[in-house]
Amino acid sequence: MIIEAFGDQILIEPISKKQILVGDTGTLCEYGKVVSVGPDVKSVKIGDTIGHTVWGVNHLEIDGKKYYFVREDTRFILGKIRMS
């Protein structure tokens, strides 16, 4: 099955549990692998690992596997994770 993201949506496959980012807000963060991006997405591509908030995501489950749809917006996408 292929799931295609539209507009500024990013489809993420979660790869780790919630983390708390230390700072003024103590934001909850999850990490995931980008599996699809809409045509309006500019900052990430398929295969990237990103950190995103746990709020503002739409949940999707197919055959017992969880995915999230997140808008390409700095309120939701916290950054790319690069392995050096």
C-alpha positions, 0 to 999 in steps of 0.5 A, spaced: 500 500 500 502 506 498 500 512 502 501 519 498 501 526 502 497 532 499 499 539 500 504 541 506 503 534 509 508 530 511 507 522 513 511 520 518 513 513 521 514 513 528 521 510 530 522 512 538 518 514 544 516 521 547 522 525 549 522 531 553 525 537 550 528 541 556 527 548 555 522 554 557 516 549 555 518 542 556 515 540 549 514 533 548 517 530 542 517 524 538 522 522 532 520 519 526 522 517 519 519 521 513 515 516 508 511 521 504 511 528 503 506 533 499 508 537 493 508 543 497 513 541 502 520 544 502 524 542 508 524 535 508 524 529 503 523 522 504 527 518 508 529 524 513 529 523 520 525 528 524 523 531 531 516 533 531 511 535 537 506 530 539 500 535 539 497 537 532 498 530 528 493 526 525 494 519 527 493 513 522 493 506 523 494 501 517 494 493 518 496 495 526 502 499 523 502 507 526 503 513 522 502 520 523 500 526 518 504 533 520 503 539 517 510 542 514 510 548 520 515 550 525 509 549 530 509 541 529 516 540 526 522 541 530 528 539 526 531 534 522 536 529 525 542 528 522 547 522 523 554 524 523 
